Amino acid sequence: MSNSPTTVVVTGLGATTPLGGDVPSTWSALLAGESGVRNLDWEGVEELPVRFAAQLKVDPAESIPRPQLRRLDRNQAIALIAAREAWADAGYAPPAAKKGRKAAEEAAAAPEGATVDGDRLGVVLSSGIGGLHTALNSYDVFREKGWSRVSPFTVPMLMPNGASGHVGIEFGAMAGSHALVSACASSGEAVGYAIDMIRAGRADVVICGGTESCIHPLQMASFGAMRAMSTRNDEPERASRPYDKNRDGFVLGEGAAVMILESEEHARARGARIHAIAAGAGYSGDAYDIVLPDPSGGGQAKAMRRALTDAGLRPEEIVHVNAHATSTPAGDVPELNSIKAALGEDAAARINVTATKSMTGHLLGGAGALESVITILTLREGLVPATANLEDLDDEVDLDIVRGEPRKLPDGPLAALNNSFGFGGHNVSVAFRRAV
């Protein structure tokens, strides 16, 4: 019997983002170099230090009925939207979540699709912050109207594992429902944990990814007080500019992205389309500062090396990195140094680096999942989206940053890394291989 780990493949992709309400529209916008960053139109927004963000392109109310929406925090609603798209993309039948004659009629009329035993289906869906809108709005209700007017759904709406729970309930996932919280590395960890669930034999199929929706005055004020966000209020669409000399901070975004992972054996047995191979993941901790990354990049390099080891890849096989690259003065260059440390000093000659937060903004706990989806599409389509707003390259940058227009990748077997790093020193790198 072979001791080699089970091969894990990606069979479904779903997302709702500042660039589009699904994966195809998001991908098209990325290739076109569009920006999802817009001015906020709140009352009193002029008092905030930052008055723009990357809000969702499509309102969740367009696909979730209002009675259900009232019982969901915004981050939970968009997680369900992304999960439903990924589930359908993987070729699975709609879940039979409702009971009664009407539900039976709907199921009979639904397109045919594969099914999976609930005991072999898991969920790993993360959020870095959880139901911020619910927590703050519920406190306002309590303060202004009293405790009796607070919704009985407040606790399940604000808890960080709420999105994972709702997705698990809708799809009948009984192999385990998990929500890893590690700030902006949360959904990168979710992908790695999903790979491990399948390799360990705990599940055949795992719904995994991340979600975040915390564009709120308090969040804008608190990040603004940290001097972490760009203050380019006069041209918000150009504010996120990774690697540019004039970058001045990240742009807050919101959205969700979900993938369907399954064992290759399970996928091929049902004739599923395979987008890519989820080859492995690596983790490390900086143990340096609660907010700042270790300037040496040593922890980040360890995560990348460990991802290669877990995936059984050699450094020279990596041709692309979707970088964490938030557009902060303190973060961008150390990551590039860590890429060279992990992948070799010749990395500049072969690795195409891109920073898609330049268009989507930073989805915090949802970033790793969205950028994993983008990395998978990059390998599948053979096109690297260009980094936007890169007009004056930082003198310290000595890797090949894709800019100007998308770049074609070579044919044949290829591998890529997606990096996600979070406050607290959390480092995650996920490795994907092209399906051939």
C-alpha positions as CSV (number, residue, x, y, z in Angstrom):
1,M,0.0,0.0,0.0
2,S,1.3,3.4,-1.0
3,N,2.2,5.9,1.8
4,S,1.8,8.9,-0.6
5,P,-0.9,11.3,0.5
6,T,-4.3,11.4,-1.2
7,T,-4.4,13.8,-4.1
8,V,-6.9,16.6,-3.5
9,V,-8.5,18.4,-6.4
10,V,-10.6,21.5,-6.8
11,T,-13.9,20.8,-8.6
12,G,-16.0,23.9,-7.8
13,L,-15.5,27.6,-7.5
14,G,-17.8,30.4,-6.2
15,A,-17.4,34.0,-5.2
16,T,-19.1,37.3,-4.7
17,T,-16.7,40.3,-4.7
18,P,-16.2,44.0,-5.3
19,L,-15.7,43.1,-9.0
20,G,-18.6,40.8,-9.6
21,G,-21.4,38.7,-8.2
22,D,-19.8,35.4,-9.3
23,V,-16.5,33.9,-10.4
24,P,-16.8,34.6,-14.2
25,S,-17.6,38.3,-13.8
26,T,-14.9,38.7,-11.1
27,W,-12.3,37.0,-13.3
28,S,-13.2,39.1,-16.4
29,A,-12.9,42.3,-14.4
30,L,-9.5,41.3,-13.1
31,L,-8.2,40.6,-16.5
32,A,-9.6,44.0,-17.7
33,G,-7.8,45.7,-14.8
34,E,-11.0,47.1,-13.3
35,S,-11.2,48.5,-9.8
36,G,-13.8,47.5,-7.2
37,V,-13.0,50.5,-5.0
38,R,-15.6,53.2,-4.7
39,N,-16.5,56.2,-2.5
40,L,-18.7,55.5,0.5
41,D,-22.0,57.4,0.6
42,W,-22.7,57.2,4.4
43,E,-24.1,60.1,6.3
44,G,-21.2,61.7,8.1
45,V,-18.6,59.9,6.1
46,E,-16.7,63.2,5.6
47,E,-15.7,63.0,9.2
48,L,-13.7,59.8,8.7
49,P,-10.0,59.7,7.7
50,V,-10.8,57.2,4.9
51,R,-14.0,57.6,2.9
52,F,-13.8,54.8,0.4
53,A,-13.7,51.0,0.3
54,A,-14.2,48.0,-2.1
55,Q,-17.8,47.2,-1.5
56,L,-19.7,44.2,-3.1
57,K,-20.6,44.7,-6.7
58,V,-23.9,42.8,-6.3
59,D,-26.2,43.3,-3.2
60,P,-26.9,40.0,-1.4
61,A,-30.6,40.9,-1.4
62,E,-30.6,40.1,-5.1
63,S,-30.2,36.4,-4.5
64,I,-31.3,35.7,-0.9
65,P,-34.9,36.3,0.1
66,R,-35.4,39.1,2.7
67,P,-36.9,36.8,5.4
68,Q,-33.8,34.7,5.4
69,L,-31.5,37.7,5.0
70,R,-32.9,39.2,8.3
71,R,-31.5,36.2,10.1
72,L,-28.1,36.4,8.6
73,D,-25.2,38.7,9.1
74,R,-23.9,40.1,5.8
75,N,-20.8,37.9,6.0
76,Q,-23.0,34.8,6.4
77,A,-25.2,35.8,3.5
78,I,-22.4,36.2,1.0
79,A,-20.8,33.0,2.2
80,L,-24.0,31.1,1.2
81,I,-24.0,32.9,-2.2
82,A,-20.5,31.8,-2.9
83,A,-21.0,28.3,-1.6
84,R,-24.1,27.8,-3.7
85,E,-22.2,28.8,-6.9
86,A,-19.2,26.6,-6.0
87,W,-21.6,23.6,-5.3
88,A,-23.4,24.0,-8.6
89,D,-20.0,24.5,-10.4
90,A,-18.8,21.2,-9.0
91,G,-21.9,19.5,-10.6
92,Y,-23.7,18.6,-7.4
93,A,-27.4,18.6,-7.1
94,P,-29.1,21.5,-5.1
95,P,-29.4,20.6,-1.4
96,A,-32.8,19.4,-0.2
97,A,-32.8,21.8,2.7
98,K,-36.5,22.4,2.8
99,K,-39.3,20.0,3.5
100,G,-42.9,19.6,2.3
101,R,-44.6,19.3,-1.1
102,K,-43.4,22.6,-2.5
103,A,-39.8,21.6,-1.8
104,A,-40.3,18.2,-3.4
105,E,-41.7,19.9,-6.5
106,E,-38.6,22.2,-6.6
107,A,-36.2,19.3,-6.2
108,A,-38.0,17.4,-9.0
109,A,-37.7,20.4,-11.3
110,A,-34.0,21.1,-10.4
111,P,-31.2,20.1,-12.8
112,E,-29.8,16.7,-12.3
113,G,-26.5,16.5,-10.4
114,A,-24.3,14.3,-8.3
115,T,-24.9,13.7,-4.6
116,V,-22.6,13.1,-1.7
117,D,-23.1,11.3,1.6
118,G,-23.4,13.9,4.3
119,D,-21.2,11.8,6.6
120,R,-18.4,12.3,4.0
121,L,-19.0,16.0,3.5
122,G,-17.2,18.7,5.5
123,V,-17.1,22.5,5.8
124,V,-14.2,24.7,6.6
125,L,-15.2,28.3,6.2
126,S,-13.5,31.1,8.0
127,S,-13.9,34.8,8.8
128,G,-11.3,37.0,10.5
129,I,-13.9,39.2,12.3
130,G,-17.3,37.6,12.0
131,G,-20.6,39.4,12.4
132,L,-19.3,42.9,13.1
133,H,-22.4,44.6,11.6
134,T,-24.7,42.5,13.8
135,A,-22.7,43.2,17.0
136,L,-22.6,46.9,16.6
137,N,-26.1,47.4,15.2
138,S,-27.6,45.2,18.0
139,Y,-25.9,47.2,20.6
140,D,-27.4,50.4,19.1
141,V,-30.9,48.8,19.3
142,F,-30.2,47.8,22.9
143,R,-29.1,51.2,23.9
144,E,-31.9,53.1,22.1
145,K,-34.8,50.7,22.5
146,G,-34.0,48.3,25.3
147,W,-33.1,44.7,25.6
148,S,-36.5,43.4,24.5
149,R,-36.0,44.7,21.0
150,V,-32.7,42.9,20.5
151,S,-33.1,40.1,17.9
152,P,-33.1,36.5,19.3
153,F,-30.8,35.7,16.3
154,T,-28.1,38.1,17.4
155,V,-25.7,35.6,18.8
156,P,-25.8,33.2,15.8
157,M,-25.5,36.2,13.5
158,L,-22.4,37.6,15.2
159,M,-20.4,34.5,16.0
160,P,-17.4,34.0,13.7
161,N,-18.3,30.4,13.0
162,G,-21.8,31.4,11.8
163,A,-21.0,31.3,8.1
164,S,-19.5,27.8,8.4
165,G,-22.6,26.6,10.4
166,H,-25.1,28.0,7.9
167,V,-23.3,26.4,5.0
168,G,-23.0,23.1,6.8
169,I,-26.7,23.1,7.6
170,E,-27.7,24.0,4.0
171,F,-25.6,21.3,2.4
172,G,-26.0,18.7,5.1
173,A,-22.3,18.5,5.9
174,M,-21.8,16.1,8.9
175,A,-18.1,15.1,8.6
176,G,-17.3,18.3,10.5
177,S,-17.9,22.1,10.3
178,H,-14.9,24.3,11.2
179,A,-14.1,28.0,11.3
180,L,-10.4,28.9,11.7
181,V,-9.7,32.4,12.8
182,S,-6.2,33.9,12.1
183,A,-7.0,37.4,10.9
184,C,-6.1,37.9,7.3
185,A,-4.7,34.4,7.0
186,S,-8.0,32.8,8.1
187,S,-9.3,31.5,4.8
188,G,-5.8,30.4,3.6
189,E,-5.8,28.2,6.7
190,A,-9.3,27.0,5.8
191,V,-8.0,25.7,2.5
192,G,-5.1,23.9,4.2
193,Y,-7.3,22.4,6.8
194,A,-9.7,21.1,4.1
195,I,-6.8,19.4,2.3
196,D,-5.9,17.8,5.6
197,M,-9.5,16.6,6.2
198,I,-9.5,14.8,2.9
199,R,-6.0,13.3,3.3
200,A,-6.8,12.1,6.7
201,G,-9.9,10.2,5.4
202,R,-12.3,12.4,7.4
203,A,-14.2,13.5,4.3
204,D,-14.4,12.8,0.6
205,V,-15.6,16.4,-0.2
206,V,-15.1,19.6,1.7
207,I,-16.7,23.0,1.1
208,C,-14.0,25.5,2.1
209,G,-13.2,29.2,1.8
210,G,-13.7,32.5,3.6
211,T,-16.0,35.5,4.0
212,E,-15.8,39.0,5.4
213,S,-18.0,42.0,5.5
214,C,-17.0,44.7,8.0
215,I,-17.1,47.9,6.0
216,H,-18.5,49.9,8.9
217,P,-17.7,53.4,10.3
218,L,-16.0,51.9,13.4
219,Q,-13.8,49.7,11.3
220,M,-12.9,52.6,9.0
221,A,-12.1,54.7,12.1
222,S,-10.0,52.0,13.9
223,F,-7.9,51.1,10.9
224,G,-7.6,54.8,10.1
225,A,-6.3,55.4,13.7
226,M,-3.7,52.7,13.1
227,R,-2.6,54.5,9.9
228,A,-2.9,51.2,8.1
229,M,-5.2,52.3,5.3
230,S,-4.6,54.4,2.3
231,T,-6.0,58.0,2.6
232,R,-6.1,58.7,-1.1
233,N,-9.7,60.0,-0.8
234,D,-9.5,62.0,-4.0
235,E,-8.9,59.0,-6.3
236,P,-10.0,55.8,-4.5
237,E,-9.8,53.5,-7.5
238,R,-6.0,54.2,-7.5
239,A,-5.5,53.9,-3.8
240,S,-4.4,50.2,-3.6
241,R,-1.0,50.2,-5.3
242,P,1.2,47.3,-4.2
243,Y,4.9,47.8,-4.8
244,D,4.5,51.4,-5.9
245,K,6.8,54.0,-4.3
246,N,3.7,56.0,-3.3
247,R,1.7,53.3,-1.7
248,D,0.3,54.5,1.7
249,G,-1.8,51.6,3.0
250,F,-4.4,49.0,2.2
251,V,-8.0,49.4,1.0
252,L,-10.7,47.6,3.0
253,G,-12.8,45.2,0.9
254,E,-15.6,42.7,1.4
255,G,-16.6,39.5,-0.2
256,A,-16.6,35.7,0.0
257,A,-15.0,32.9,-2.0
258,V,-15.6,29.2,-1.7
259,M,-14.1,26.1,-3.3
260,I,-15.2,22.5,-3.4
261,L,-12.3,20.2,-2.7
262,E,-12.5,16.4,-3.0
263,S,-10.2,13.4,-3.3
264,E,-9.2,12.8,-6.8
265,E,-10.5,9.3,-6.6
266,H,-14.0,10.6,-5.6
267,A,-14.0,13.3,-8.3
268,R,-12.9,11.0,-11.1
269,A,-15.4,8.3,-10.1
270,R,-18.2,10.8,-10.7
271,G,-16.7,12.3,-13.9
272,A,-16.2,15.7,-12.3
273,R,-14.4,18.6,-14.0
274,I,-11.1,19.3,-12.2
275,H,-10.0,23.0,-12.1
276,A,-6.7,22.4,-10.3
277,I,-4.9,20.2,-7.8
278,A,-4.8,21.6,-4.2
279,A,-1.3,20.3,-3.6
280,G,-0.5,21.4,-0.1
281,A,-0.2,24.1,2.5
282,G,2.5,25.5,4.9
283,Y,2.2,27.5,8.1
284,S,4.4,29.5,10.4
285,G,4.2,32.2,13.1
286,D,6.4,35.3,13.2
287,A,6.3,35.6,17.0
288,Y,7.4,39.2,16.4
289,D,4.5,41.8,16.7
290,I,0.8,41.8,17.0
291,V,0.4,44.0,13.9
292,L,3.7,44.4,12.0
293,P,5.2,41.5,10.0
294,D,8.7,40.4,10.8
295,P,10.8,42.7,8.4
296,S,13.2,39.8,7.8
297,G,10.4,37.8,6.1
298,G,11.8,34.7,7.8
299,G,8.4,33.4,9.0
300,Q,6.8,33.9,5.6
301,A,9.6,32.1,3.9
302,K,9.1,29.1,6.3
303,A,5.5,28.9,5.4
304,M,6.3,28.8,1.7
305,R,9.0,26.2,2.1
306,R,6.6,24.1,4.2
307,A,4.0,24.4,1.5
308,L,6.4,23.1,-1.0
309,T,7.3,20.1,1.2
310,D,3.7,19.3,1.9
311,A,2.9,19.5,-1.8
312,G,6.0,17.5,-2.9
313,L,7.1,20.4,-5.1
314,R,10.6,21.7,-5.8
315,P,11.2,25.5,-5.8
316,E,12.0,25.5,-9.5
317,E,8.5,24.2,-10.3
318,I,6.8,27.4,-9.0
319,V,6.1,29.8,-11.8
320,H,3.6,32.1,-10.2
321,V,2.9,33.7,-6.8
322,N,-0.3,35.5,-5.9
323,A,1.2,37.6,-3.2
324,H,-0.4,38.8,0.0
325,A,0.8,42.3,-1.0
326,T,-1.6,44.6,0.7
327,S,-0.1,47.9,-0.5
328,T,1.4,48.8,2.9
329,P,4.9,50.4,3.1
330,A,5.8,47.9,5.8
331,G,4.5,44.7,4.2
332,D,5.1,44.5,0.5
333,V,8.9,44.3,0.2
334,P,9.6,41.9,3.1
335,E,7.2,39.4,1.3
336,L,9.2,39.7,-1.9
337,N,12.4,39.0,0.1
338,S,10.7,36.0,1.6
339,I,9.8,34.7,-1.8
340,K,13.4,34.8,-2.9
341,A,14.5,33.2,0.4
342,A,12.0,30.3,-0.1
343,L,12.2,29.9,-3.9
344,G,15.7,30.8,-4.7
345,E,17.7,33.9,-5.8
346,D,16.9,33.0,-9.4
347,A,13.2,33.6,-8.6
348,A,13.2,36.9,-10.6
349,A,14.0,34.9,-13.8
350,R,11.0,32.6,-13.6
351,I,8.3,33.7,-11.2
352,N,5.4,35.9,-12.2
353,V,4.2,37.8,-9.1
354,T,0.9,39.6,-9.0
355,A,-1.1,41.5,-6.4
356,T,-4.8,41.3,-7.0
357,K,-5.7,43.3,-3.9
358,S,-4.9,46.3,-6.2
359,M,-8.3,45.7,-7.7
360,T,-10.4,43.9,-5.1
361,G,-9.2,45.6,-2.0
362,H,-8.3,43.6,1.1
363,L,-11.0,41.1,2.1
364,L,-9.2,40.4,5.5
365,G,-10.4,36.9,6.5
366,G,-11.8,36.3,3.0
367,A,-8.6,37.3,1.2
368,G,-6.9,33.9,1.1
369,A,-9.9,32.2,-0.3
370,L,-10.5,34.7,-3.0
371,E,-6.9,34.8,-4.0
372,S,-6.8,31.0,-4.0
373,V,-9.7,31.0,-6.5
374,I,-7.8,33.6,-8.6
375,T,-4.6,31.4,-8.4
376,I,-6.6,28.4,-9.6
377,L,-8.0,30.4,-12.5
378,T,-4.5,31.7,-13.4
379,L,-3.2,28.2,-13.7
380,R,-6.3,26.9,-15.5
381,E,-6.5,29.7,-18.0
382,G,-2.8,30.3,-18.3
383,L,-3.1,34.1,-17.7
384,V,-1.7,36.1,-14.8
385,P,-3.9,39.2,-13.9
386,A,-1.8,42.3,-13.9
387,T,-1.1,44.3,-10.7
388,A,-3.1,47.6,-11.0
389,N,-1.9,51.1,-10.1
390,L,1.8,50.2,-10.3
391,E,3.2,53.4,-11.8
392,D,6.5,53.9,-10.0
393,L,8.1,50.7,-8.9
394,D,9.7,50.7,-5.5
395,D,13.5,50.7,-5.8
396,E,13.7,47.7,-3.5
397,V,11.6,45.5,-5.7
398,D,13.7,43.1,-7.7
399,L,11.2,40.4,-8.6
400,D,9.1,40.3,-11.8
401,I,5.8,42.0,-11.0
402,V,3.2,41.5,-13.7
403,R,1.8,44.9,-14.6
404,G,0.3,46.7,-17.6
405,E,-1.6,43.7,-19.0
406,P,-2.2,40.1,-18.2
407,R,0.7,37.7,-18.9
408,K,0.5,34.3,-20.6
409,L,1.9,31.4,-18.7
410,P,3.6,28.5,-20.6
411,D,1.7,25.3,-21.4
412,G,2.2,22.1,-19.5
413,P,2.5,21.2,-15.8
414,L,2.8,24.3,-13.7
415,A,2.6,25.1,-10.0
416,A,1.8,28.3,-8.0
417,L,1.6,29.6,-4.5
418,N,-0.9,31.9,-2.8
419,N,0.3,33.7,0.3
420,S,-1.9,35.0,3.2
421,F,-0.5,36.7,6.2
422,G,-2.4,38.1,9.2
423,F,-2.1,40.3,12.3
424,G,-0.6,38.3,15.1
425,G,2.1,36.9,12.8
426,H,0.0,34.2,11.1
427,N,1.6,33.0,7.8
428,V,0.0,30.6,5.4
429,S,1.0,29.6,1.9
430,V,-1.1,27.3,-0.2
431,A,0.3,25.4,-3.3
432,F,-1.7,24.6,-6.3
433,R,-0.8,22.6,-9.4
434,R,-2.3,22.8,-12.9
435,A,-4.6,19.9,-13.7
436,V,-3.3,18.2,-16.8
